[in-house]
Amino acid sequence: MPNHHILITRPEPENQLSCERVLAHGWQPISLPMLSIEAVNDPQKIAEIRSQVFNIDEFNYVIFVSKNAARLACEWLDQCWPMLPVSINWIGIGQGTTQTLLDEGVPAIANPGHTTEALLAWLKPVKMRDQKILIVRGYGGRPELAQQLEDRGAKVSYLSLYERKKPLYHTQTFFMLPDINLIWVTSGEGLTHLSEYAMQHKPEWLSLPIFTPSERVNQLAFELGWKKAICAHGADDTSLINTTEIHTGH
């Protein structure tokens, strides 16, 4: 159906890129980010980040959990490392994150799946013992990856580069939107924010098809009251577009 209105809830700047791809497929994108990414600007935290990046060659693995983590980390690497250290295994949590790193000249390899769980299955337990691993993320990210790597004998540190916040929308914003046919969400946190707004302003949205990036987030959607949650098995545009084509017949 060419006139499908798809609500896209990614944080910026990725949201705009997703909207462009959706439009190119003949659908109508509706941009409503449900996560705001704000780079760290506290002077003390910035000094700590700089120190960590200068010492990044101490690590065997550097794992980036999102496109934003990759994008902001590359800015820091450009400042601190004119030539990247060669002994590090750079890993993106999904295809989009890995591509962001490759585009910036970081020789990253992709987790064959799209999720933390797939990454853990891929990283063989025997190879993790005594390995030093740096997880690049935002403040307050999921702890599962670090916990399970530590259970395998790895030594894990965090490099936190941004804060994730709930965008502030007023009631009028929701009443000005056109009718929505389906929804894309790309994280559990974004889904939680969307659910809060939907229950307050647009309870009818809870009956719409909502495409999620993983089984974990899909289960969360059902728990939050969404009736038609569908797992796209990836947060990248290609996975979401393919799932949209299957379920819309277009």
DAFENCOR-V718335 format. One record per pair of residues at least 6 apart in sequence whose C-alpha atoms are under 7 Angstrom apart, sorted by the first residue. I is the first residue (numbers start at 1). GAP is how many residues later the second one is. Records with the same first field share a line. If there is no record, write none. Layout:
I = GAP  GAP
//
This chain:
1 = 247  249
2 = 24  25
3 = 24  25
4 = 23  24  177
5 = 22  23  24  25  175  176  177
6 = 22  23  24  174  175  176  177
7 = 22  23  24  25  173  175  176  177
8 = 7  21  22  23  24  25  175  176  177
9 = 6  22  23  24  25  175  176
10 = 23  24  25  175  176
11 = 22  23  24  25  26
12 = 21
15 = 16  18
18 = 219
19 = 10
22 = 6  7
23 = 6
34 = 132  133  156  159  160
35 = 129  130  131  132  155
36 = 128  129  130  131
37 = 125  126  127  128
38 = 124  125  126
39 = 122  123  124
40 = 6  121  122  123
49 = 110
53 = 24  27
54 = 26
57 = 28  31
59 = 29  73  74  75
60 = 27  28  29  71  72  73
61 = 27  28  29  71  72  73
62 = 26  27  28  29  71  72  73
63 = 27  28  29  30  71  72  73
64 = 6  27  28  29  71  72  73
65 = 27  28  71  72
66 = 27  31
67 = 29  30  33
69 = 67  68  69  92
70 = 27  30  31
71 = 29
72 = 89
74 = 30
90 = 17  18  19
91 = 7  17  18  19  20
92 = 6  16  17  18  19
93 = 17  18  21  22  23  26
94 = 16  17  19  20  21
95 = 15  19
96 = 140
98 = 10  11  12
101 = 7
102 = 6
111 = 8
113 = 6
114 = 119  120
115 = 99
116 = 29
125 = 27
128 = 24  25  26
129 = 23  24  25
130 = 23  24  25
131 = 23  24
132 = 22  23  24
133 = 21  22  23  24
134 = 22  23  24  25
135 = 22  23  24
136 = 22  23  24
137 = 22  23  24
138 = 22  23  24  25  26
139 = 21  23  24
146 = 10
150 = 6
166 = 27
171 = 30
174 = 27
181 = 27
182 = 26  27  28
183 = 26  27  28
184 = 26  27  28
185 = 6  26  27
186 = 26  27  49
187 = 26  30
188 = 29
195 = 29
198 = 7
206 = 19  20  21
207 = 19  20  21
208 = 20
209 = 19  20
210 = 18  19  20
211 = 18  19  20  21
212 = 6  17  18  19  20
213 = 18  19  20  21  22
214 = 17  18  19  20
215 = 16
218 = 11  12  13
221 = 8
222 = 7
232 = 7  8  11
233 = 6
//
